[in-house]
Amino acid sequence: SESETVKNGAKLARHRLLPVPRDVDPSGKVHMWAHIRLGGGAGLSAPRMHYFDDVGNTGKIYIGYLGPHLPVKSTN
């Protein structure tokens, strides 16, 4: 999950507000705090995959972002 700094900072949190089908959320977006580091890189150089676990509702896991590390306090 993300740090409290990211979750509580509107500027940082908006990067994690990602699209999902409207049957997941009526707004069509959810915060995808959950993420994993991909590949062998370390720190901010390793790509990330942000996802939303909706198995309890739709039976699916939604991938909202795959790419370079999203902004955090230390990169702004």
Distance bins in CASP14 RR format, pairs under 12 A and 6 or more apart:
PFRMAT RR
TARGET T0000
AUTHOR 0000-0000-0000
RMODE 2
METHOD distances of the structure
MODEL  1
1 7 0 0 0 0 1 0 0 0 0 0 0
1 16 0 0 0 0 0 1 0 0 0 0 0
1 31 0 0 0 0 0 1 0 0 0 0 0
1 32 0 0 0 0 0 1 0 0 0 0 0
1 33 1 0 1 0 0 0 0 0 0 0 0
1 34 1 0 1 0 0 0 0 0 0 0 0
1 35 1 0 0 1 0 0 0 0 0 0 0
1 36 0 0 0 0 0 1 0 0 0 0 0
1 50 0 0 0 0 0 1 0 0 0 0 0
1 51 0 0 0 0 0 1 0 0 0 0 0
1 52 0 0 0 0 0 1 0 0 0 0 0
1 53 0 0 0 0 0 1 0 0 0 0 0
2 8 0 0 0 0 1 0 0 0 0 0 0
2 9 0 0 0 0 0 1 0 0 0 0 0
2 12 0 0 0 0 1 0 0 0 0 0 0
2 13 0 0 0 0 1 0 0 0 0 0 0
2 15 0 0 0 0 1 0 0 0 0 0 0
2 16 1 0 0 1 0 0 0 0 0 0 0
2 17 0 0 0 0 0 1 0 0 0 0 0
2 31 0 0 0 0 1 0 0 0 0 0 0
2 32 0 0 0 0 1 0 0 0 0 0 0
2 33 1 0 1 0 0 0 0 0 0 0 0
2 34 0 0 0 0 1 0 0 0 0 0 0
2 35 1 0 0 1 0 0 0 0 0 0 0
2 48 0 0 0 0 0 1 0 0 0 0 0
2 50 0 0 0 0 1 0 0 0 0 0 0
2 69 0 0 0 0 0 1 0 0 0 0 0
2 70 0 0 0 0 1 0 0 0 0 0 0
2 71 0 0 0 0 0 1 0 0 0 0 0
2 72 0 0 0 0 1 0 0 0 0 0 0
2 73 0 0 0 0 0 1 0 0 0 0 0
3 9 0 0 0 0 1 0 0 0 0 0 0
3 12 0 0 0 0 1 0 0 0 0 0 0
3 13 0 0 0 0 0 1 0 0 0 0 0
3 16 0 0 0 0 0 1 0 0 0 0 0
3 33 0 0 0 0 1 0 0 0 0 0 0
3 35 0 0 0 0 0 1 0 0 0 0 0
3 70 0 0 0 0 0 1 0 0 0 0 0
3 72 1 0 0 1 0 0 0 0 0 0 0
3 73 1 0 0 1 0 0 0 0 0 0 0
3 74 0 0 0 0 0 1 0 0 0 0 0
4 12 0 0 0 0 0 1 0 0 0 0 0
4 13 0 0 0 0 0 1 0 0 0 0 0
4 33 0 0 0 0 0 1 0 0 0 0 0
4 72 0 0 0 0 0 1 0 0 0 0 0
4 73 0 0 0 0 0 1 0 0 0 0 0
5 11 0 0 0 0 0 1 0 0 0 0 0
5 12 1 0 0 1 0 0 0 0 0 0 0
5 13 0 0 0 0 1 0 0 0 0 0 0
5 71 0 0 0 0 0 1 0 0 0 0 0
5 72 1 0 0 1 0 0 0 0 0 0 0
5 73 1 0 1 0 0 0 0 0 0 0 0
5 74 0 0 0 0 1 0 0 0 0 0 0
5 75 0 0 0 0 0 1 0 0 0 0 0
5 76 0 0 0 0 0 1 0 0 0 0 0
6 12 1 0 1 0 0 0 0 0 0 0 0
6 13 1 0 0 1 0 0 0 0 0 0 0
6 14 0 0 0 0 0 1 0 0 0 0 0
6 15 0 0 0 0 1 0 0 0 0 0 0
6 16 1 0 0 1 0 0 0 0 0 0 0
6 17 0 0 0 0 0 1 0 0 0 0 0
6 31 0 0 0 0 1 0 0 0 0 0 0
6 32 0 0 0 0 0 1 0 0 0 0 0
6 33 1 0 0 1 0 0 0 0 0 0 0
6 35 0 0 0 0 0 1 0 0 0 0 0
6 50 0 0 0 0 0 1 0 0 0 0 0
6 69 0 0 0 0 0 1 0 0 0 0 0
6 70 0 0 0 0 1 0 0 0 0 0 0
6 71 0 0 0 0 1 0 0 0 0 0 0
6 72 1 0 0 1 0 0 0 0 0 0 0
6 73 1 0 0 1 0 0 0 0 0 0 0
6 74 0 0 0 0 0 1 0 0 0 0 0
6 75 0 0 0 0 0 1 0 0 0 0 0
6 76 0 0 0 0 0 1 0 0 0 0 0
7 13 1 0 0 1 0 0 0 0 0 0 0
7 14 0 0 0 0 0 1 0 0 0 0 0
7 15 0 0 0 0 0 1 0 0 0 0 0
7 16 0 0 0 0 1 0 0 0 0 0 0
7 17 0 0 0 0 0 1 0 0 0 0 0
7 31 1 0 0 1 0 0 0 0 0 0 0
7 32 0 0 0 0 0 1 0 0 0 0 0
7 33 1 0 0 1 0 0 0 0 0 0 0
7 34 0 0 0 0 0 1 0 0 0 0 0
7 72 0 0 0 0 0 1 0 0 0 0 0
7 73 0 0 0 0 0 1 0 0 0 0 0
8 31 0 0 0 0 0 1 0 0 0 0 0
8 33 0 0 0 0 0 1 0 0 0 0 0
8 73 0 0 0 0 0 1 0 0 0 0 0
9 15 0 0 0 0 0 1 0 0 0 0 0
9 16 0 0 0 0 0 1 0 0 0 0 0
9 17 0 0 0 0 0 1 0 0 0 0 0
9 31 0 0 0 0 0 1 0 0 0 0 0
9 71 0 0 0 0 0 1 0 0 0 0 0
9 72 0 0 0 0 0 1 0 0 0 0 0
9 73 0 0 0 0 1 0 0 0 0 0 0
9 76 0 0 0 0 0 1 0 0 0 0 0
10 16 0 0 0 0 0 1 0 0 0 0 0
10 17 0 0 0 0 1 0 0 0 0 0 0
10 31 0 0 0 0 0 1 0 0 0 0 0
11 17 0 0 0 0 0 1 0 0 0 0 0
11 70 0 0 0 0 0 1 0 0 0 0 0
11 71 1 0 0 1 0 0 0 0 0 0 0
11 72 0 0 0 0 0 1 0 0 0 0 0
11 73 0 0 0 0 1 0 0 0 0 0 0
11 75 0 0 0 0 0 1 0 0 0 0 0
11 76 1 0 0 1 0 0 0 0 0 0 0
12 31 0 0 0 0 0 1 0 0 0 0 0
12 33 0 0 0 0 0 1 0 0 0 0 0
12 69 0 0 0 0 0 1 0 0 0 0 0
12 70 1 0 0 1 0 0 0 0 0 0 0
12 71 1 0 1 0 0 0 0 0 0 0 0
12 72 1 0 0 1 0 0 0 0 0 0 0
12 73 1 0 0 1 0 0 0 0 0 0 0
12 74 0 0 0 0 0 1 0 0 0 0 0
12 75 0 0 0 0 1 0 0 0 0 0 0
12 76 1 0 0 1 0 0 0 0 0 0 0
13 29 0 0 0 0 0 1 0 0 0 0 0
13 30 0 0 0 0 0 1 0 0 0 0 0
13 31 1 0 0 1 0 0 0 0 0 0 0
13 32 0 0 0 0 0 1 0 0 0 0 0
13 33 0 0 0 0 1 0 0 0 0 0 0
13 70 0 0 0 0 0 1 0 0 0 0 0
13 71 0 0 0 0 0 1 0 0 0 0 0
13 72 0 0 0 0 0 1 0 0 0 0 0
13 73 0 0 0 0 0 1 0 0 0 0 0
14 29 0 0 0 0 1 0 0 0 0 0 0
14 31 0 0 0 0 1 0 0 0 0 0 0
14 32 0 0 0 0 0 1 0 0 0 0 0
14 70 0 0 0 0 0 1 0 0 0 0 0
14 71 0 0 0 0 1 0 0 0 0 0 0
15 29 0 0 0 0 0 1 0 0 0 0 0
15 31 0 0 0 0 1 0 0 0 0 0 0
15 32 0 0 0 0 1 0 0 0 0 0 0
15 33 0 0 0 0 0 1 0 0 0 0 0
15 35 0 0 0 0 0 1 0 0 0 0 0
15 48 0 0 0 0 0 1 0 0 0 0 0
15 50 0 0 0 0 1 0 0 0 0 0 0
15 64 0 0 0 0 0 1 0 0 0 0 0
15 65 0 0 0 0 1 0 0 0 0 0 0
15 67 0 0 0 0 0 1 0 0 0 0 0
15 68 0 0 0 0 0 1 0 0 0 0 0
15 69 0 0 0 0 0 1 0 0 0 0 0
15 70 1 0 1 0 0 0 0 0 0 0 0
15 71 1 0 1 0 0 0 0 0 0 0 0
15 72 0 0 0 0 1 0 0 0 0 0 0
15 75 0 0 0 0 0 1 0 0 0 0 0
15 76 0 0 0 0 0 1 0 0 0 0 0
16 29 0 0 0 0 1 0 0 0 0 0 0
16 30 0 0 0 0 1 0 0 0 0 0 0
16 31 1 0 1 0 0 0 0 0 0 0 0
16 32 1 0 1 0 0 0 0 0 0 0 0
16 33 1 0 0 1 0 0 0 0 0 0 0
16 34 0 0 0 0 1 0 0 0 0 0 0
16 35 0 0 0 0 1 0 0 0 0 0 0
16 48 0 0 0 0 0 1 0 0 0 0 0
16 50 1 0 0 1 0 0 0 0 0 0 0
16 51 0 0 0 0 0 1 0 0 0 0 0
16 52 0 0 0 0 1 0 0 0 0 0 0
16 64 0 0 0 0 1 0 0 0 0 0 0
16 65 1 0 0 1 0 0 0 0 0 0 0
16 69 0 0 0 0 0 1 0 0 0 0 0
16 70 1 0 0 1 0 0 0 0 0 0 0
16 71 0 0 0 0 1 0 0 0 0 0 0
16 72 0 0 0 0 0 1 0 0 0 0 0
17 25 0 0 0 0 0 1 0 0 0 0 0
17 27 0 0 0 0 1 0 0 0 0 0 0
17 28 0 0 0 0 1 0 0 0 0 0 0
17 29 1 0 1 0 0 0 0 0 0 0 0
17 30 1 0 0 1 0 0 0 0 0 0 0
17 31 1 0 1 0 0 0 0 0 0 0 0
17 32 1 0 0 1 0 0 0 0 0 0 0
17 33 0 0 0 0 0 1 0 0 0 0 0
17 50 0 0 0 0 0 1 0 0 0 0 0
17 52 0 0 0 0 0 1 0 0 0 0 0
17 64 0 0 0 0 0 1 0 0 0 0 0
17 65 0 0 0 0 0 1 0 0 0 0 0
17 70 0 0 0 0 0 1 0 0 0 0 0
18 24 0 0 0 0 0 1 0 0 0 0 0
18 25 0 0 0 0 0 1 0 0 0 0 0
18 27 0 0 0 0 0 1 0 0 0 0 0
18 28 0 0 0 0 1 0 0 0 0 0 0
18 29 1 0 0 1 0 0 0 0 0 0 0
18 30 1 0 0 1 0 0 0 0 0 0 0
18 31 1 0 0 1 0 0 0 0 0 0 0
18 32 1 0 1 0 0 0 0 0 0 0 0
18 33 0 0 0 0 0 1 0 0 0 0 0
18 34 0 0 0 0 0 1 0 0 0 0 0
18 35 0 0 0 0 0 1 0 0 0 0 0
18 49 0 0 0 0 0 1 0 0 0 0 0
18 50 1 0 0 1 0 0 0 0 0 0 0
18 51 0 0 0 0 1 0 0 0 0 0 0
18 52 1 0 0 1 0 0 0 0 0 0 0
18 62 0 0 0 0 1 0 0 0 0 0 0
18 63 0 0 0 0 1 0 0 0 0 0 0
18 64 1 0 1 0 0 0 0 0 0 0 0
18 65 1 0 1 0 0 0 0 0 0 0 0
18 66 0 0 0 0 0 1 0 0 0 0 0
18 70 0 0 0 0 0 1 0 0 0 0 0
19 25 0 0 0 0 1 0 0 0 0 0 0
19 27 0 0 0 0 1 0 0 0 0 0 0
19 28 1 0 0 1 0 0 0 0 0 0 0
19 29 1 0 1 0 0 0 0 0 0 0 0
19 30 0 0 0 0 1 0 0 0 0 0 0
19 31 0 0 0 0 0 1 0 0 0 0 0
19 32 0 0 0 0 1 0 0 0 0 0 0
19 50 0 0 0 0 0 1 0 0 0 0 0
19 52 0 0 0 0 0 1 0 0 0 0 0
19 62 0 0 0 0 1 0 0 0 0 0 0
19 63 0 0 0 0 0 1 0 0 0 0 0
19 64 1 0 0 1 0 0 0 0 0 0 0
19 65 0 0 0 0 1 0 0 0 0 0 0
20 26 0 0 0 0 0 1 0 0 0 0 0
20 27 0 0 0 0 1 0 0 0 0 0 0
20 28 1 0 1 0 0 0 0 0 0 0 0
20 29 1 0 0 1 0 0 0 0 0 0 0
20 30 1 0 1 0 0 0 0 0 0 0 0
20 31 0 0 0 0 0 1 0 0 0 0 0
20 32 0 0 0 0 1 0 0 0 0 0 0
20 50 0 0 0 0 0 1 0 0 0 0 0
20 51 0 0 0 0 0 1 0 0 0 0 0
20 52 1 0 0 1 0 0 0 0 0 0 0
20 53 0 0 0 0 0 1 0 0 0 0 0
20 54 1 0 0 1 0 0 0 0 0 0 0
20 57 0 0 0 0 0 1 0 0 0 0 0
20 58 0 0 0 0 1 0 0 0 0 0 0
20 60 0 0 0 0 1 0 0 0 0 0 0
20 61 0 0 0 0 0 1 0 0 0 0 0
20 62 1 0 1 0 0 0 0 0 0 0 0
20 63 0 0 0 0 0 1 0 0 0 0 0
20 64 1 0 0 1 0 0 0 0 0 0 0
20 65 0 0 0 0 0 1 0 0 0 0 0
21 27 0 0 0 0 0 1 0 0 0 0 0
21 28 1 0 0 1 0 0 0 0 0 0 0
21 29 0 0 0 0 0 1 0 0 0 0 0
21 30 0 0 0 0 0 1 0 0 0 0 0
21 52 0 0 0 0 0 1 0 0 0 0 0
21 54 0 0 0 0 1 0 0 0 0 0 0
21 57 0 0 0 0 0 1 0 0 0 0 0
21 58 1 0 0 1 0 0 0 0 0 0 0
21 59 0 0 0 0 0 1 0 0 0 0 0
21 60 0 0 0 0 1 0 0 0 0 0 0
21 62 1 0 0 1 0 0 0 0 0 0 0
21 64 0 0 0 0 0 1 0 0 0 0 0
22 28 1 0 1 0 0 0 0 0 0 0 0
22 29 0 0 0 0 1 0 0 0 0 0 0
22 30 0 0 0 0 0 1 0 0 0 0 0
22 58 0 0 0 0 0 1 0 0 0 0 0
23 30 0 0 0 0 0 1 0 0 0 0 0
23 54 0 0 0 0 1 0 0 0 0 0 0
23 57 1 0 0 1 0 0 0 0 0 0 0
23 58 1 0 0 1 0 0 0 0 0 0 0
23 59 0 0 0 0 0 1 0 0 0 0 0
23 60 0 0 0 0 0 1 0 0 0 0 0
23 62 0 0 0 0 0 1 0 0 0 0 0
24 30 1 0 0 1 0 0 0 0 0 0 0
24 32 0 0 0 0 0 1 0 0 0 0 0
24 52 1 0 0 1 0 0 0 0 0 0 0
24 53 0 0 0 0 0 1 0 0 0 0 0
24 54 1 0 1 0 0 0 0 0 0 0 0
24 55 0 0 0 0 0 1 0 0 0 0 0
24 56 0 0 0 0 0 1 0 0 0 0 0
24 57 1 0 0 1 0 0 0 0 0 0 0
24 58 1 0 1 0 0 0 0 0 0 0 0
24 59 0 0 0 0 0 1 0 0 0 0 0
24 60 0 0 0 0 1 0 0 0 0 0 0
24 61 0 0 0 0 0 1 0 0 0 0 0
24 62 1 0 0 1 0 0 0 0 0 0 0
24 64 0 0 0 0 0 1 0 0 0 0 0
25 31 0 0 0 0 1 0 0 0 0 0 0
25 32 0 0 0 0 0 1 0 0 0 0 0
25 52 0 0 0 0 1 0 0 0 0 0 0
25 54 0 0 0 0 1 0 0 0 0 0 0
25 57 0 0 0 0 1 0 0 0 0 0 0
25 58 0 0 0 0 0 1 0 0 0 0 0
25 62 0 0 0 0 0 1 0 0 0 0 0
28 52 0 0 0 0 0 1 0 0 0 0 0
28 62 0 0 0 0 0 1 0 0 0 0 0
28 64 0 0 0 0 0 1 0 0 0 0 0
29 52 0 0 0 0 1 0 0 0 0 0 0
29 62 0 0 0 0 0 1 0 0 0 0 0
29 64 0 0 0 0 1 0 0 0 0 0 0
30 50 0 0 0 0 0 1 0 0 0 0 0
30 51 0 0 0 0 0 1 0 0 0 0 0
30 52 1 0 1 0 0 0 0 0 0 0 0
30 53 0 0 0 0 0 1 0 0 0 0 0
30 54 0 0 0 0 1 0 0 0 0 0 0
30 57 0 0 0 0 0 1 0 0 0 0 0
30 58 0 0 0 0 0 1 0 0 0 0 0
30 62 1 0 0 1 0 0 0 0 0 0 0
30 64 0 0 0 0 1 0 0 0 0 0 0
30 65 0 0 0 0 0 1 0 0 0 0 0
31 50 0 0 0 0 1 0 0 0 0 0 0
31 51 0 0 0 0 0 1 0 0 0 0 0
31 52 0 0 0 0 1 0 0 0 0 0 0
31 62 0 0 0 0 0 1 0 0 0 0 0
31 64 0 0 0 0 0 1 0 0 0 0 0
31 65 0 0 0 0 0 1 0 0 0 0 0
31 70 0 0 0 0 0 1 0 0 0 0 0
32 48 0 0 0 0 0 1 0 0 0 0 0
32 49 0 0 0 0 1 0 0 0 0 0 0
32 50 1 0 1 0 0 0 0 0 0 0 0
32 51 1 0 1 0 0 0 0 0 0 0 0
32 52 1 0 1 0 0 0 0 0 0 0 0
32 53 0 0 0 0 1 0 0 0 0 0 0
32 54 0 0 0 0 0 1 0 0 0 0 0
32 61 0 0 0 0 0 1 0 0 0 0 0
32 62 1 0 0 1 0 0 0 0 0 0 0
32 63 0 0 0 0 1 0 0 0 0 0 0
32 64 1 0 1 0 0 0 0 0 0 0 0
32 65 1 0 0 1 0 0 0 0 0 0 0
32 66 0 0 0 0 0 1 0 0 0 0 0
32 70 0 0 0 0 1 0 0 0 0 0 0
33 48 0 0 0 0 0 1 0 0 0 0 0
33 50 1 0 0 1 0 0 0 0 0 0 0
33 51 0 0 0 0 1 0 0 0 0 0 0
33 52 0 0 0 0 1 0 0 0 0 0 0
33 53 0 0 0 0 0 1 0 0 0 0 0
33 64 0 0 0 0 0 1 0 0 0 0 0
33 65 0 0 0 0 0 1 0 0 0 0 0
33 70 0 0 0 0 0 1 0 0 0 0 0
34 48 0 0 0 0 0 1 0 0 0 0 0
34 49 0 0 0 0 1 0 0 0 0 0 0
34 50 1 0 0 1 0 0 0 0 0 0 0
34 51 1 0 1 0 0 0 0 0 0 0 0
34 52 1 0 0 1 0 0 0 0 0 0 0
34 53 1 0 0 1 0 0 0 0 0 0 0
34 54 0 0 0 0 0 1 0 0 0 0 0
34 61 0 0 0 0 1 0 0 0 0 0 0
34 62 0 0 0 0 0 1 0 0 0 0 0
34 63 0 0 0 0 0 1 0 0 0 0 0
34 64 0 0 0 0 0 1 0 0 0 0 0
34 65 0 0 0 0 0 1 0 0 0 0 0
35 46 0 0 0 0 0 1 0 0 0 0 0
35 47 0 0 0 0 0 1 0 0 0 0 0
35 48 1 0 1 0 0 0 0 0 0 0 0
35 49 1 0 0 1 0 0 0 0 0 0 0
35 50 1 0 1 0 0 0 0 0 0 0 0
35 51 1 0 0 1 0 0 0 0 0 0 0
35 52 0 0 0 0 0 1 0 0 0 0 0
35 53 0 0 0 0 0 1 0 0 0 0 0
35 63 0 0 0 0 0 1 0 0 0 0 0
35 64 0 0 0 0 1 0 0 0 0 0 0
35 65 1 0 0 1 0 0 0 0 0 0 0
35 66 0 0 0 0 1 0 0 0 0 0 0
35 67 0 0 0 0 0 1 0 0 0 0 0
35 69 0 0 0 0 1 0 0 0 0 0 0
35 70 0 0 0 0 1 0 0 0 0 0 0
35 72 0 0 0 0 0 1 0 0 0 0 0
36 46 0 0 0 0 1 0 0 0 0 0 0
36 47 0 0 0 0 1 0 0 0 0 0 0
36 48 1 0 0 1 0 0 0 0 0 0 0
36 49 1 0 1 0 0 0 0 0 0 0 0
36 50 0 0 0 0 1 0 0 0 0 0 0
36 51 1 0 0 1 0 0 0 0 0 0 0
36 53 0 0 0 0 0 1 0 0 0 0 0
36 61 0 0 0 0 0 1 0 0 0 0 0
36 63 0 0 0 0 0 1 0 0 0 0 0
36 65 0 0 0 0 0 1 0 0 0 0 0
36 66 0 0 0 0 0 1 0 0 0 0 0
36 67 0 0 0 0 0 1 0 0 0 0 0
36 69 0 0 0 0 0 1 0 0 0 0 0
37 43 1 0 0 1 0 0 0 0 0 0 0
37 44 0 0 0 0 0 1 0 0 0 0 0
37 45 0 0 0 0 1 0 0 0 0 0 0
37 46 1 0 1 0 0 0 0 0 0 0 0
37 47 1 0 0 1 0 0 0 0 0 0 0
37 48 1 0 1 0 0 0 0 0 0 0 0
37 49 0 0 0 0 1 0 0 0 0 0 0
37 50 0 0 0 0 0 1 0 0 0 0 0
37 66 0 0 0 0 0 1 0 0 0 0 0
37 67 0 0 0 0 0 1 0 0 0 0 0
37 68 0 0 0 0 0 1 0 0 0 0 0
37 69 0 0 0 0 1 0 0 0 0 0 0
38 45 0 0 0 0 0 1 0 0 0 0 0
38 46 1 0 0 1 0 0 0 0 0 0 0
38 47 1 0 1 0 0 0 0 0 0 0 0
38 48 1 0 0 1 0 0 0 0 0 0 0
38 49 1 0 1 0 0 0 0 0 0 0 0
38 50 0 0 0 0 0 1 0 0 0 0 0
38 51 0 0 0 0 0 1 0 0 0 0 0
38 63 0 0 0 0 0 1 0 0 0 0 0
38 65 0 0 0 0 0 1 0 0 0 0 0
38 66 1 0 0 1 0 0 0 0 0 0 0
38 67 0 0 0 0 1 0 0 0 0 0 0
38 68 0 0 0 0 0 1 0 0 0 0 0
38 69 0 0 0 0 0 1 0 0 0 0 0
39 45 0 0 0 0 1 0 0 0 0 0 0
39 46 1 0 1 0 0 0 0 0 0 0 0
39 47 1 0 0 1 0 0 0 0 0 0 0
39 48 0 0 0 0 0 1 0 0 0 0 0
39 49 0 0 0 0 0 1 0 0 0 0 0
39 66 0 0 0 0 0 1 0 0 0 0 0
39 67 0 0 0 0 0 1 0 0 0 0 0
40 46 1 0 0 1 0 0 0 0 0 0 0
40 47 0 0 0 0 1 0 0 0 0 0 0
41 47 0 0 0 0 1 0 0 0 0 0 0
41 48 0 0 0 0 0 1 0 0 0 0 0
41 68 0 0 0 0 0 1 0 0 0 0 0
41 69 0 0 0 0 0 1 0 0 0 0 0
42 69 0 0 0 0 0 1 0 0 0 0 0
43 68 0 0 0 0 0 1 0 0 0 0 0
43 69 1 0 0 1 0 0 0 0 0 0 0
43 72 0 0 0 0 0 1 0 0 0 0 0
43 74 0 0 0 0 0 1 0 0 0 0 0
43 75 0 0 0 0 0 1 0 0 0 0 0
44 67 0 0 0 0 0 1 0 0 0 0 0
44 68 0 0 0 0 1 0 0 0 0 0 0
44 69 1 0 1 0 0 0 0 0 0 0 0
44 70 0 0 0 0 1 0 0 0 0 0 0
44 71 0 0 0 0 1 0 0 0 0 0 0
44 72 1 0 0 1 0 0 0 0 0 0 0
44 73 0 0 0 0 0 1 0 0 0 0 0
44 74 1 0 0 1 0 0 0 0 0 0 0
44 75 1 0 0 1 0 0 0 0 0 0 0
45 67 0 0 0 0 0 1 0 0 0 0 0
45 68 0 0 0 0 1 0 0 0 0 0 0
45 69 1 0 0 1 0 0 0 0 0 0 0
45 75 0 0 0 0 0 1 0 0 0 0 0
46 67 0 0 0 0 1 0 0 0 0 0 0
46 68 0 0 0 0 1 0 0 0 0 0 0
46 69 1 0 0 1 0 0 0 0 0 0 0
47 65 0 0 0 0 1 0 0 0 0 0 0
47 66 1 0 0 1 0 0 0 0 0 0 0
47 67 1 0 1 0 0 0 0 0 0 0 0
47 68 1 0 0 1 0 0 0 0 0 0 0
47 69 1 0 0 1 0 0 0 0 0 0 0
47 70 0 0 0 0 0 1 0 0 0 0 0
48 63 0 0 0 0 0 1 0 0 0 0 0
48 64 0 0 0 0 0 1 0 0 0 0 0
48 65 1 0 0 1 0 0 0 0 0 0 0
48 66 1 0 0 1 0 0 0 0 0 0 0
48 67 1 0 0 1 0 0 0 0 0 0 0
48 68 1 0 0 1 0 0 0 0 0 0 0
48 69 1 0 1 0 0 0 0 0 0 0 0
48 70 1 0 0 1 0 0 0 0 0 0 0
48 71 0 0 0 0 0 1 0 0 0 0 0
48 72 0 0 0 0 0 1 0 0 0 0 0
49 61 0 0 0 0 0 1 0 0 0 0 0
49 62 0 0 0 0 0 1 0 0 0 0 0
49 63 1 0 0 1 0 0 0 0 0 0 0
49 64 0 0 0 0 1 0 0 0 0 0 0
49 65 1 0 0 1 0 0 0 0 0 0 0
49 66 1 0 1 0 0 0 0 0 0 0 0
49 67 1 0 0 1 0 0 0 0 0 0 0
49 68 0 0 0 0 0 1 0 0 0 0 0
49 69 0 0 0 0 0 1 0 0 0 0 0
49 70 0 0 0 0 0 1 0 0 0 0 0
50 61 0 0 0 0 0 1 0 0 0 0 0
50 62 0 0 0 0 1 0 0 0 0 0 0
50 63 1 0 0 1 0 0 0 0 0 0 0
50 64 1 0 1 0 0 0 0 0 0 0 0
50 65 1 0 1 0 0 0 0 0 0 0 0
50 66 1 0 0 1 0 0 0 0 0 0 0
50 67 0 0 0 0 1 0 0 0 0 0 0
50 68 0 0 0 0 0 1 0 0 0 0 0
50 69 0 0 0 0 0 1 0 0 0 0 0
50 70 1 0 0 1 0 0 0 0 0 0 0
51 60 0 0 0 0 0 1 0 0 0 0 0
51 61 1 0 1 0 0 0 0 0 0 0 0
51 62 1 0 0 1 0 0 0 0 0 0 0
51 63 1 0 1 0 0 0 0 0 0 0 0
51 64 1 0 0 1 0 0 0 0 0 0 0
51 65 0 0 0 0 1 0 0 0 0 0 0
51 66 0 0 0 0 1 0 0 0 0 0 0
52 58 0 0 0 0 0 1 0 0 0 0 0
52 59 0 0 0 0 0 1 0 0 0 0 0
52 60 0 0 0 0 1 0 0 0 0 0 0
52 61 1 0 0 1 0 0 0 0 0 0 0
52 62 1 0 1 0 0 0 0 0 0 0 0
52 63 0 0 0 0 1 0 0 0 0 0 0
52 64 1 0 0 1 0 0 0 0 0 0 0
52 65 0 0 0 0 0 1 0 0 0 0 0
53 59 0 0 0 0 1 0 0 0 0 0 0
53 60 0 0 0 0 1 0 0 0 0 0 0
53 61 1 0 1 0 0 0 0 0 0 0 0
53 62 0 0 0 0 1 0 0 0 0 0 0
53 63 0 0 0 0 0 1 0 0 0 0 0
53 64 0 0 0 0 0 1 0 0 0 0 0
54 60 1 0 1 0 0 0 0 0 0 0 0
54 61 1 0 0 1 0 0 0 0 0 0 0
54 62 1 0 0 1 0 0 0 0 0 0 0
54 63 0 0 0 0 0 1 0 0 0 0 0
54 64 0 0 0 0 0 1 0 0 0 0 0
55 61 1 0 0 1 0 0 0 0 0 0 0
55 62 0 0 0 0 0 1 0 0 0 0 0
64 70 0 0 0 0 0 1 0 0 0 0 0
65 71 0 0 0 0 0 1 0 0 0 0 0
68 75 0 0 0 0 0 1 0 0 0 0 0
69 75 1 0 0 1 0 0 0 0 0 0 0
70 76 0 0 0 0 0 1 0 0 0 0 0
END
